[in-house]
Amino acid sequence: MSQISIHGCNIRLFSRVWLISIILLFLLPQNALSKDLLYYYKLAQKNDAAFQAATHAYEASRQIKRQAIANLLPSLNADAEQTYTYQDIKNSDSFLYREGQTHYDRTSLSLNLKQPIFNYAFFVRVRQAGEEEKVADAEYEASRQDLMVRVVEAFLKCLITLGALRTVMIERDAVHAFYGLARENYD
């Protein structure tokens, strides 16, 4: 911050950062700062890219244990096939195939039920999936807390800047009043 002197009055000049902050605060809608901290936190939850990525990773990790448990459950497979065969045999030396036209349908249905009786690797995988789920829970909670910290920091910076703006405006009014008095005394 530097100072200049006009007619014996010292006036402080603010840096460009302060000037930009003041301009931005004047451009904000009047009710932008009247919202509470919870409002901005919920808004950040919806719009913060890092938090959204953490949320999607968390939701995906919730499926790991379900998929591991699925290996322990029975699986049922069904298969159906139908074929129609038409033959026109002109000449045959085999007693199975006579000369002439034949046609027939063939239908095949199968149902397979498979249940692993014991597979240690599947049980180990379920235990690992439980641990991975705990890690994902901790990472999600860390990203949630990181978002809270960032929102609170931004909110407090905004409040500090608003307080500084009010201080600057009061100082400006005081300088104008002092300048007016000094001008009257000078004239």
ZIQUIPE-V618232 format. One record per residue. N is the residue number from 1. RES is the residue in one small letter. PHI is phi in radians with two decimals (999 if undefined). NEAR is the number of other ideal C-beta (glycine too) atoms within 10 Angstrom. D_CENTER is the distance of its C-alpha to the mean C-alpha in Angstrom with 1 decimal. Layout:
{{N/RES/PHI/NEAR/D_CENTER} {N/RES/PHI/NEAR/D_CENTER}}
This chain:
{{1/m/999/7/41.3} {2/s/-2.02/8/44.8} {3/q/-2.18/8/47.6} {4/i/-2.18/9/50.2} {5/s/-2.09/8/53.4} {6/i/-2.09/10/54.7} {7/h/0.90/9/58.1} {8/g/1.48/7/57.7} {9/c/-1.70/13/54.4} {10/n/-1.49/10/51.5} {11/i/-2.16/14/48.2} {12/r/-1.48/11/45.0} {13/l/-1.75/10/42.9} {14/f/-1.64/14/39.1} {15/s/-1.21/10/37.0} {16/r/-1.07/7/34.9} {17/v/-1.05/9/31.7} {18/w/-1.11/15/33.2} {19/l/-1.09/12/34.4} {20/i/-1.12/10/31.0} {21/s/-1.06/20/29.5} {22/i/-1.11/16/32.3} {23/i/-1.08/9/31.9} {24/l/-1.11/12/28.2} {25/l/-1.15/16/28.9} {26/f/-1.23/8/31.6} {27/l/-1.39/8/29.3} {28/l/-1.15/11/26.7} {29/p/-1.07/7/27.5} {30/q/-1.04/6/29.6} {31/n/-1.60/7/27.2} {32/a/-1.11/11/24.1} {33/l/-1.62/14/25.1} {34/s/-1.46/8/26.4} {35/k/-1.29/11/23.1} {36/d/-1.56/8/22.4} {37/l/-1.10/13/19.9} {38/l/-1.09/9/18.1} {39/y/-1.03/11/17.6} {40/y/-1.21/17/15.9} {41/y/-1.15/17/13.7} {42/k/-1.12/11/12.6} {43/l/-1.12/12/12.2} {44/a/-1.16/17/10.0} {45/q/-1.05/15/7.7} {46/k/-1.34/8/7.6} {47/n/-2.02/9/7.8} {48/d/-1.39/18/6.7} {49/a/-1.14/7/5.4} {50/a/-1.12/12/5.9} {51/f/-1.21/20/4.4} {52/q/-1.08/13/0.6} {53/a/-1.09/11/3.6} {54/a/-1.13/20/5.4} {55/t/-1.12/15/4.8} {56/h/-1.17/10/5.7} {57/a/-1.12/13/8.2} {58/y/-1.12/17/9.5} {59/e/-1.10/11/10.1} {60/a/-1.18/10/11.8} {61/s/-1.20/18/13.8} {62/r/-1.16/12/15.1} {63/q/-1.50/12/17.1} {64/i/-1.05/18/18.9} {65/k/-1.18/19/21.5} {66/r/-1.07/10/22.2} {67/q/-1.19/11/22.9} {68/a/-1.17/20/25.1} {69/i/-1.17/14/27.0} {70/a/-1.05/12/27.6} {71/n/-1.18/14/29.8} {72/l/-1.52/14/32.1} {73/l/-1.54/10/32.5} {74/p/-1.19/8/35.2} {75/s/-2.09/11/34.5} {76/l/-2.14/10/36.5} {77/n/-2.11/9/37.3} {78/a/-2.11/9/39.5} {79/d/-2.47/9/41.2} {80/a/-2.37/9/43.7} {81/e/-2.54/9/45.9} {82/q/-2.38/9/48.7} {83/t/-2.26/9/51.0} {84/y/-2.11/9/54.1} {85/t/-2.05/9/56.8} {86/y/-2.22/8/59.7} {87/q/-2.23/11/62.5} {88/d/-2.18/9/65.6} {89/i/-1.64/12/67.9} {90/k/-1.56/6/70.9} {91/n/-2.65/6/72.5} {92/s/-2.58/12/71.8} {93/d/-1.66/5/73.8} {94/s/-1.54/7/71.7} {95/f/-1.34/6/72.8} {96/l/-1.30/5/69.2} {97/y/-1.98/12/68.7} {98/r/-1.64/9/71.4} {99/e/-1.18/10/71.9} {100/g/2.17/10/70.3} {101/q/-1.76/8/67.1} {102/t/-2.40/12/64.8} {103/h/-2.64/9/61.4} {104/y/-2.76/9/59.3} {105/d/-1.78/8/55.9} {106/r/-2.32/9/53.9} {107/t/-2.12/9/51.1} {108/s/-2.30/9/49.1} {109/l/-2.17/9/46.7} {110/s/-2.45/9/45.0} {111/l/-2.37/9/42.9} {112/n/-2.09/9/41.6} {113/l/-1.97/9/40.3} {114/k/-2.20/8/39.0} {115/q/-2.36/9/38.3} {116/p/-1.21/12/38.1} {117/i/-1.33/4/40.5} {118/f/-2.72/7/39.2} {119/n/-2.42/11/37.0} {120/y/-1.02/7/36.2} {121/a/-1.05/9/33.3} {122/f/-1.15/15/31.5} {123/f/-1.18/13/31.9} {124/v/-1.11/11/30.8} {125/r/-1.12/18/27.6} {126/v/-1.12/17/26.8} {127/r/-1.13/11/27.4} {128/q/-1.09/13/25.2} {129/a/-1.10/18/22.4} {130/g/-1.09/13/22.8} {131/e/-1.18/11/22.5} {132/e/-1.09/14/19.4} {133/e/-1.15/18/17.9} {134/k/-1.13/11/19.0} {135/v/-1.10/10/17.5} {136/a/-1.10/19/14.0} {137/d/-1.06/13/14.6} {138/a/-1.15/10/15.7} {139/e/-1.13/14/12.9} {140/y/-1.14/18/10.4} {141/e/-1.11/12/13.0} {142/a/-1.12/11/13.4} {143/s/-1.20/19/9.9} {144/r/-1.14/16/10.5} {145/q/-1.19/10/13.9} {146/d/-1.07/14/13.0} {147/l/-1.10/17/11.1} {148/m/-1.02/15/14.2} {149/v/-1.08/10/16.5} {150/r/-1.12/15/15.2} {151/v/-1.17/20/15.4} {152/v/-1.11/13/18.8} {153/e/-1.06/10/20.0} {154/a/-1.13/12/19.2} {155/f/-1.11/18/20.8} {156/l/-1.18/11/23.8} {157/k/-1.07/11/24.3} {158/c/-1.13/17/24.4} {159/l/-1.13/12/26.9} {160/i/-1.11/11/28.9} {161/t/-1.11/17/29.1} {162/l/-1.11/14/30.2} {163/g/-1.11/10/32.8} {164/a/-1.13/15/34.0} {165/l/-1.08/16/34.3} {166/r/-1.08/11/36.4} {167/t/-1.09/10/38.5} {168/v/-1.09/16/39.0} {169/m/-1.14/11/40.0} {170/i/-1.14/10/42.5} {171/e/-1.09/13/43.8} {172/r/-1.07/11/44.2} {173/d/-1.09/10/46.1} {174/a/-1.15/10/48.3} {175/v/-1.12/16/49.0} {176/h/-1.08/10/50.0} {177/a/-1.14/10/52.2} {178/f/-1.13/13/53.7} {179/y/-1.10/14/54.2} {180/g/-1.09/10/56.0} {181/l/-1.13/11/58.2} {182/a/-1.12/15/58.9} {183/r/-1.15/11/59.8} {184/e/-1.09/8/62.2} {185/n/-1.21/8/63.8} {186/y/-1.28/8/64.1} {187/d/-1.32/5/65.7}}
